[in-house]
Amino acid sequence: MKVSVLAETLIGSEIIKIAGEVNQMKAKGAQIANLTIGDFDAQLYPIPAELQSNIVDAYADFQTNYPPADGVLTLRESVADFLKSRMGLDYAAKNEILISGGSRPLIYATYLALIDAGDKVVFPAPSWNNNHYVHLLGAHGISVVTQPENNFMPTAAELKSHLKGASLLALCSPLNPTGTMFSEQGLREICELVIAENKSRAAGEKPLYILYDQIYSQLTFGEHQHIDPVTLFPELRDYTVFIDGSSKCFAATGVRVGWGFGPAEIIDKMKAIVGHMGAWAPKAEQVAMVKYLKDTLAVDTYLGDFKTRIQNSLDTLYKGINALKNEGFAVDAIEPMGAIYLTLKIDYLGKSTPEGEVLKSSIDLNFYLIKEANIALVPFSAFGTDDMCWYRASVGACSADEIAAKIPQLKEALAKLK
C-alpha cells in the first residue's frame, strides 16, 4: 500500500518498542524491573489526592464541553502565579500562556510555528525526540554530540560553530534522557552565543529562537537548582518559548495538562496550531488543575514527598552501580541531579554470552540484561546518538526496594559475559 514519503520514512519510538516487549514478558510472569518508560506506576506514585478529588468534582459539575482554544482563563492565571512564585518568571495569562494536552503538542506546535522546511535546527544528542520533530518538518537538523565529562549537557564550545543561520536551538534541563542539568555558567555561555548571533542578523531576518523544555524543573535534587535563559538574560524573553506542565512534577502523565509560555505573537500562532490539531487538555482536568495549583500547601507537601521518594530510587540505583564499579565491573553512572532518570554506562559491547552470542550493539546488550538480569533500560541510541554503551534508567515505575533487589542479578548477568 502506498503511503506518504513522511510516513514511509518516519521512525517509531524505540522506547515504546522496548517497553512493549518488556510488558509481554511481564504478562508471562517475568519479574522485570522496567526502567524504560518516562512514566509512573500509579500504584507507587499516584497523582495528588487533592487533584484527583478536584477532577472528580469537575466531571460531576459537567465540565465536559470544549475548552477555550488557549485553555481555561482561570488555569492560565493559576499557571502565571505558579511560574511567578516558584521561578520568578512573569508571563501574562491573557496572551503569553497556552494550555495543551500535555507538553508534547506544545513542542510540536513550537516547531510548526517557528520552523520552515530546510531551516536549521540545532539540538544536543542525546535528547528526546528532536530528531523526529526535525524529520516531521523537513528541517535541517544539526545533532551536536555531547560528552560524559560534561554530564551529556551541551556546552557553548560544542554549539558555537553550528548556530550561524540556525532558526531554533532546542534545549532541555533537567535533561531527558540523562537526568543531568545545566549549571548557571554553562547555560549563561550558551545564552551569550544566542544573543550575539541575533545581534549579527539583519533587520527582518528570522532570529535564532530557543525552545526551552523545563518539564522536570520541579524535580531537582540536593544542591542542584533549575535555571532558565530568561532569568539569566531578560532580553532573551522575545526569543524563548518554554515547555512545561503537570505531567512529571505531579506524576500526572495521563491527566494531560501542559503549559507553554513565551512571546505573545508566537503563543498566538501556537494557539491556532494546537486548535487545528484538537490537542487541548480536557476541560474537567483544566478546571481541577486551577484549584490544585492555588493550594500551595498541598503542592508543597506533595512535591516534598514525591521528590524524596524519586531521589531515593535514583540514589539506590546509583549506589548499586557504583558498588559494582568498585568490584571491577565495567559500569559507571552519573550523579542524579533532576528528573526521574539516571545515566548508566555498561561497557560490555563485543562480549559473548554463555551461549556464544556476541553482543554487537547496545540493543543486543539491553535485551541480554532483560532476559538474564530482569532489568530493562533504554540505550542512548534511542535518543539520537550513535551506538554507544550508555543507557537511560527511568525509576518512575519501580520502587527503591525493587531496584535494590535487581543489582545482584545484574552482577550475576555481567559476570557471565566473556
Disulfide bonds with the S-S distance in Angstrom:
none
